[in-house]
Amino acid sequence: MKSLSGVGVLTVVLVVLAGGVVPLLHLAVPASSPLHVGDYAVQLTAKIMCLAICALAMDLIWGYTGILSLGHGLFFALGGYGMGMYLMRQIGHDGNYKSDLPDFMVFLDWKSLPWAWSWSDSLVLQMLLVLLVPGLLAWVFGFFAFRSRIKGVYFSIITQAMTFAAMLLFFRNETGFGGNNGFTDFKRILGVPLAQPSTRMVLFVITGLSLIGFFWLARWIVASKYGRVLQALRDAESRVMFTGYNPLHYKLSIWTLSAVMCSVAGALYVPQVGIINPGEMSAAASIEIAVWTAVGGRATLIGPIIGAFFVNGAKSWFTQVFPEFWLYFLGGLFIAVTLFLPQGIVGLLRLFRHKKEAKS
């Protein structure tokens, strides 16, 4: 594995600066100043940091283990729904119907909370569910898939089928998750208004620290013996089996960890963006995670983070200026990377660095 320690440290430093400088420029600098960072920029940066965690999770299973998942949007959405359920309960009597039940339940004539909402008034318990529910789902799904030796395109297809089935389930009103509208109109978290600038900054910093923490966890994993076995499974699974290793345990553990990382990202995403609906489980949402990873550079760790910022930054600009051309740009970008930059942006930076070193 080629080292990118210098670039990796630089990336983490930039994230740390973002976690400190952006809140300072937003809260302390007057809005009239050119140095002021507005609400939109703060929200967009926080959103992309959440998505970068998903891309990092994808890199662990695709870049380092050779498992391409087209269903990670499901785990991201489950984490978002876990947080959204708590935020909906925090609305209290501030809803349109002044009821203890969320507005959509009153509208659908629900008389009491469904069993899935039993712990939704506790942030701590909901955060445990954010970890446990996607983790358990990923473990059960992965156990049967990996035990059956399903791999390659077949694994990708069944992950997308699982996500699509979950999306159809969450679209139904009788499931108790808001149907096609999902959850929105959040008011507060832990009794503190979400619209308050200091609350947004706290969430922003927590997101930045989470990205840093997962980045260093991933670096530790890939540099360990465990990580070297994962890479060996990616390159020559049959040889690894002949040496006495059981691929099931290694694949299942990294698959489950990757799912939990996406779930945490979803839980951080929802209070900052203000909405969660079944659209996050769409096939396109999961495919985009793979695109970020490929564009940035697989098996590099920092590449997916760069890819998430590059693609989503471009998406933010394109959907405002040329909304009808965004999907064409995304498809063209993915094709160009596949044909000309198989190692992504990080691979291009490596090439420039090597050429520079050769000239000197």
C-alpha positions as CSV (number, residue, x, y, z in Angstrom):
1,M,0.0,0.0,0.0
2,K,1.4,3.4,-1.0
3,S,1.6,5.9,1.8
4,L,0.0,9.2,1.7
5,S,0.9,10.3,5.2
6,G,1.8,13.8,4.3
7,V,-1.4,14.4,2.3
8,G,-3.4,12.6,5.1
9,V,-2.0,14.9,7.8
10,L,-2.7,17.9,5.6
11,T,-6.2,16.8,5.1
12,V,-6.8,16.4,8.8
13,V,-5.2,19.8,9.5
14,L,-7.6,21.4,7.0
15,V,-10.6,19.7,8.6
16,V,-9.4,20.9,12.0
17,L,-9.0,24.5,10.7
18,A,-12.5,24.2,9.2
19,G,-13.9,23.1,12.5
20,G,-12.3,26.1,14.3
21,V,-12.1,28.8,11.7
22,V,-15.5,28.5,10.0
23,P,-17.4,28.8,13.3
24,L,-15.3,31.8,14.3
25,L,-15.8,33.5,11.0
26,H,-19.6,32.8,11.2
27,L,-20.2,33.9,14.8
28,A,-17.6,36.6,15.4
29,V,-17.2,38.3,12.1
30,P,-20.0,40.8,11.1
31,A,-22.2,39.9,8.2
32,S,-21.0,43.0,6.4
33,S,-17.4,41.8,6.4
34,P,-16.1,39.9,3.3
35,L,-14.6,37.4,5.7
36,H,-18.0,36.5,7.1
37,V,-19.1,32.9,6.5
38,G,-22.9,32.8,5.9
39,D,-25.5,30.3,7.0
40,Y,-25.6,28.6,3.6
41,A,-21.8,28.0,3.5
42,V,-21.8,26.6,7.0
43,Q,-24.7,24.3,6.3
44,L,-23.2,23.1,3.0
45,T,-19.8,22.4,4.6
46,A,-21.4,20.5,7.4
47,K,-23.5,18.5,4.9
48,I,-20.5,17.6,2.8
49,M,-18.5,16.5,5.9
50,C,-21.3,14.1,6.7
51,L,-21.3,12.7,3.2
52,A,-17.5,12.5,3.4
53,I,-17.9,10.0,6.3
54,C,-20.0,7.9,4.0
55,A,-17.4,8.0,1.3
56,L,-14.7,7.0,3.8
57,A,-16.9,4.1,4.9
58,M,-17.2,3.0,1.2
59,D,-13.5,3.2,0.7
60,L,-12.9,0.7,3.6
61,I,-15.1,-1.9,2.0
62,W,-14.6,-1.2,-1.7
63,G,-11.1,0.3,-1.9
64,Y,-9.5,-1.9,0.7
65,T,-11.7,-5.1,0.7
66,G,-13.0,-5.2,-2.9
67,I,-16.7,-5.2,-1.9
68,L,-18.7,-2.7,-3.9
69,S,-21.9,-1.9,-2.1
70,L,-24.7,0.0,-3.9
71,G,-26.9,0.0,-0.8
72,H,-25.0,2.2,1.7
73,G,-27.7,4.9,1.3
74,L,-29.9,2.6,3.4
75,F,-27.6,2.7,6.4
76,F,-27.2,6.5,6.1
77,A,-31.0,6.9,6.0
78,L,-31.6,4.6,9.0
79,G,-29.2,6.8,11.0
80,G,-31.1,9.8,9.8
81,Y,-34.4,8.4,10.7
82,G,-33.1,7.4,14.2
83,M,-32.2,11.0,14.9
84,G,-35.3,12.3,13.1
85,M,-37.6,10.4,15.4
86,Y,-36.0,12.1,18.4
87,L,-36.2,15.5,16.8
88,M,-39.9,14.9,16.0
89,R,-40.6,14.2,19.6
90,Q,-38.8,17.3,20.6
91,I,-41.3,19.4,18.7
92,G,-43.8,18.7,21.4
93,H,-46.9,20.9,21.3
94,D,-45.3,23.3,18.9
95,G,-46.7,21.4,16.0
96,N,-49.7,22.4,13.9
97,Y,-52.0,20.1,15.9
98,K,-50.7,20.9,19.4
99,S,-50.5,17.2,20.1
100,D,-48.0,14.9,21.9
101,L,-47.9,12.9,18.6
102,P,-46.0,14.1,15.6
103,D,-48.2,16.1,13.1
104,F,-48.2,13.4,10.5
105,M,-49.5,10.8,13.0
106,V,-52.4,13.1,14.0
107,F,-53.2,13.7,10.3
108,L,-53.3,9.9,9.7
109,D,-55.5,9.5,12.8
110,W,-53.0,7.6,14.9
111,K,-54.0,7.3,18.5
112,S,-50.7,6.4,20.1
113,L,-47.0,6.0,19.2
114,P,-46.1,2.8,17.3
115,W,-43.7,0.4,19.2
116,A,-40.7,1.6,17.1
117,W,-41.0,5.0,18.7
118,S,-40.8,3.6,22.3
119,W,-37.5,5.2,23.1
120,S,-37.8,8.2,20.8
121,D,-38.0,10.8,23.6
122,S,-34.4,10.0,24.7
123,L,-31.4,11.2,22.7
124,V,-29.1,8.7,24.3
125,L,-31.3,5.7,23.6
126,Q,-32.0,6.8,20.0
127,M,-28.2,7.2,19.4
128,L,-27.8,3.6,20.7
129,L,-30.4,2.6,18.1
130,V,-28.5,4.6,15.5
131,L,-25.6,2.3,16.1
132,L,-27.4,-1.0,16.8
133,V,-30.2,-1.1,14.2
134,P,-28.0,-0.5,11.0
135,G,-25.2,-2.6,12.6
136,L,-27.5,-5.5,13.2
137,L,-29.1,-5.3,9.8
138,A,-25.7,-5.1,8.1
139,W,-24.4,-8.1,10.2
140,V,-27.4,-10.3,9.4
141,F,-27.4,-9.4,5.7
142,G,-23.6,-9.7,5.4
143,F,-23.5,-13.0,7.3
144,F,-25.8,-14.8,4.8
145,A,-24.3,-13.0,1.8
146,F,-20.6,-13.7,2.6
147,R,-21.3,-17.2,3.9
148,S,-22.9,-17.9,0.5
149,R,-19.7,-16.6,-1.2
150,I,-21.7,-13.9,-3.0
151,K,-19.3,-11.4,-4.5
152,G,-18.7,-9.0,-7.3
153,V,-21.6,-7.6,-9.3
154,Y,-24.1,-10.0,-7.7
155,F,-23.3,-8.6,-4.3
156,S,-23.8,-5.1,-5.6
157,I,-27.1,-6.0,-7.1
158,I,-28.5,-7.5,-3.9
159,T,-27.4,-4.5,-1.8
160,Q,-29.3,-2.3,-4.2
161,A,-32.3,-4.6,-4.0
162,M,-32.2,-4.4,-0.2
163,T,-32.1,-0.6,-0.3
164,F,-34.9,-0.4,-2.8
165,A,-37.1,-2.7,-0.8
166,A,-36.5,-0.6,2.4
167,M,-37.4,2.6,0.4
168,L,-40.7,1.1,-0.7
169,L,-41.4,0.1,2.9
170,F,-40.7,3.6,4.3
171,F,-42.9,5.2,1.6
172,R,-45.9,3.5,3.2
173,N,-47.8,5.7,5.7
174,E,-48.8,2.8,7.9
175,T,-45.1,2.1,8.8
176,G,-45.1,5.1,11.1
177,F,-42.2,6.9,9.5
178,G,-43.9,9.8,7.8
179,G,-44.4,8.2,4.4
180,N,-43.1,10.0,1.3
181,N,-42.7,13.3,3.3
182,G,-40.5,11.8,6.0
183,F,-39.6,14.0,8.9
184,T,-39.1,17.8,8.8
185,D,-39.8,21.0,10.6
186,F,-37.5,20.2,13.6
187,K,-37.5,22.7,16.4
188,R,-34.9,21.8,19.0
189,I,-32.4,19.3,20.2
190,L,-31.9,18.7,24.0
191,G,-34.3,21.6,24.5
192,V,-32.0,24.0,22.6
193,P,-33.4,25.6,19.4
194,L,-31.8,24.2,16.3
195,A,-32.1,27.6,14.5
196,Q,-29.8,29.1,17.2
197,P,-26.4,29.9,15.6
198,S,-24.5,28.4,18.5
199,T,-26.4,25.2,18.2
200,R,-25.5,24.9,14.5
201,M,-21.9,25.6,15.3
202,V,-21.8,22.9,18.0
203,L,-23.2,20.4,15.5
204,F,-20.7,21.6,12.8
205,V,-17.8,21.0,15.1
206,I,-19.1,17.6,16.2
207,T,-19.4,16.6,12.6
208,G,-15.8,17.8,11.9
209,L,-14.4,15.9,14.9
210,S,-16.4,12.8,13.8
211,L,-14.8,12.9,10.3
212,I,-11.4,13.3,11.8
213,G,-12.0,10.4,14.3
214,F,-13.3,8.1,11.6
215,F,-10.4,9.0,9.3
216,W,-7.8,8.1,11.9
217,L,-9.7,4.9,12.8
218,A,-9.6,4.0,9.1
219,R,-5.9,4.7,8.9
220,W,-5.2,2.5,11.9
221,I,-7.3,-0.3,10.5
222,V,-5.6,-0.4,7.0
223,A,-2.1,-0.2,8.6
224,S,-2.8,-3.1,11.0
225,K,-2.5,-6.8,10.3
226,Y,-6.3,-6.9,10.0
227,G,-6.1,-4.3,7.3
228,R,-3.4,-6.2,5.4
229,V,-5.6,-9.3,5.4
230,L,-8.5,-7.2,4.0
231,Q,-6.3,-6.0,1.2
232,A,-5.2,-9.6,0.6
233,L,-8.8,-10.7,0.3
234,R,-9.4,-7.9,-2.2
235,D,-6.4,-9.0,-4.4
236,A,-6.5,-12.9,-4.0
237,E,-9.2,-14.3,-1.8
238,S,-8.5,-17.9,-2.7
239,R,-4.9,-17.7,-1.7
240,V,-5.9,-16.1,1.6
241,M,-8.3,-19.0,2.3
242,F,-5.5,-21.5,1.5
243,T,-3.3,-19.9,4.2
244,G,-5.9,-20.6,6.8
245,Y,-7.8,-17.4,7.1
246,N,-11.6,-17.3,7.1
247,P,-12.8,-14.5,4.8
248,L,-16.3,-14.5,6.4
249,H,-15.1,-12.9,9.7
250,Y,-13.0,-10.2,8.1
251,K,-15.6,-9.2,5.5
252,L,-18.4,-9.3,8.0
253,S,-16.6,-7.1,10.5
254,I,-15.5,-4.4,8.1
255,W,-18.9,-4.5,6.3
256,T,-20.7,-3.9,9.6
257,L,-18.3,-1.1,10.7
258,S,-18.8,0.6,7.4
259,A,-22.6,0.5,7.8
260,V,-22.4,2.0,11.3
261,M,-20.2,4.8,10.0
262,C,-22.8,5.7,7.4
263,S,-25.5,5.6,10.1
264,V,-23.6,8.0,12.3
265,A,-23.2,10.3,9.3
266,G,-26.9,10.2,8.7
267,A,-27.6,11.1,12.3
268,L,-25.3,14.1,12.1
269,Y,-26.8,15.1,8.7
270,V,-30.5,15.4,9.7
271,P,-30.4,18.1,12.4
272,Q,-28.2,20.3,10.2
273,V,-30.1,19.9,6.9
274,G,-33.5,19.7,8.5
275,I,-35.2,16.8,6.7
276,I,-35.0,13.1,6.2
277,N,-37.2,11.1,3.8
278,P,-37.2,7.8,1.9
279,G,-35.4,9.5,-1.0
280,E,-32.2,9.0,0.8
281,M,-32.6,5.3,0.2
282,S,-32.9,5.7,-3.6
283,A,-30.6,3.8,-5.9
284,A,-29.0,7.1,-7.1
285,A,-28.1,8.1,-3.5
286,S,-26.1,4.9,-2.9
287,I,-24.5,5.1,-6.3
288,E,-23.3,8.6,-5.6
289,I,-21.4,7.4,-2.6
290,A,-19.5,5.1,-4.9
291,V,-18.9,7.9,-7.3
292,W,-17.4,10.1,-4.6
293,T,-15.0,7.3,-3.7
294,A,-14.0,6.6,-7.3
295,V,-13.5,10.3,-8.2
296,G,-11.3,11.0,-5.1
297,G,-9.3,7.8,-5.4
298,R,-10.0,4.3,-4.0
299,A,-7.8,2.8,-1.4
300,T,-6.3,6.1,-0.3
301,L,-8.6,7.1,2.6
302,I,-8.3,10.8,1.9
303,G,-9.3,10.4,-1.7
304,P,-13.0,9.7,-0.9
305,I,-13.1,12.8,1.4
306,I,-11.7,14.9,-1.4
307,G,-14.1,13.3,-3.9
308,A,-17.1,14.0,-1.6
309,F,-16.1,17.7,-1.3
310,F,-15.4,18.0,-5.0
311,V,-18.5,16.3,-6.4
312,N,-20.9,17.8,-3.9
313,G,-19.4,21.2,-4.2
314,A,-19.9,20.9,-8.0
315,K,-23.4,19.7,-7.4
316,S,-24.3,22.7,-5.3
317,W,-23.0,25.0,-8.0
318,F,-24.5,23.1,-11.0
319,T,-27.9,22.7,-9.5
320,Q,-28.1,26.5,-9.0
321,V,-26.6,27.6,-12.3
322,F,-27.3,24.7,-14.7
323,P,-29.7,22.4,-12.9
324,E,-30.7,20.5,-16.1
325,F,-27.0,19.6,-16.8
326,W,-26.0,18.2,-13.4
327,L,-26.7,14.5,-14.1
328,Y,-24.9,14.7,-17.4
329,F,-21.9,16.2,-15.7
330,L,-21.9,13.6,-13.0
331,G,-22.2,10.7,-15.5
332,G,-19.4,12.3,-17.7
333,L,-17.2,12.8,-14.7
334,F,-17.6,9.1,-13.6
335,I,-16.8,7.9,-17.1
336,A,-13.8,10.2,-17.4
337,V,-12.4,9.0,-14.1
338,T,-13.0,5.4,-15.0
339,L,-11.2,5.7,-18.4
340,F,-8.5,8.2,-17.7
341,L,-8.0,8.5,-13.9
342,P,-8.5,5.0,-12.4
343,Q,-6.9,6.2,-9.2
344,G,-9.0,9.4,-9.1
345,I,-7.9,12.9,-8.0
346,V,-5.3,11.5,-5.6
347,G,-3.8,9.4,-8.3
348,L,-3.5,12.6,-10.5
349,L,-1.8,14.4,-7.6
350,R,0.6,11.5,-7.2
351,L,1.4,11.6,-10.9
352,F,2.2,15.3,-10.8
353,R,4.4,14.8,-7.7
354,H,6.4,12.0,-9.3
355,K,6.9,14.1,-12.5
356,K,8.1,17.0,-10.3
357,E,10.5,14.7,-8.4
358,A,11.8,13.2,-11.7
359,K,12.6,16.7,-13.1
360,S,14.4,17.7,-9.9
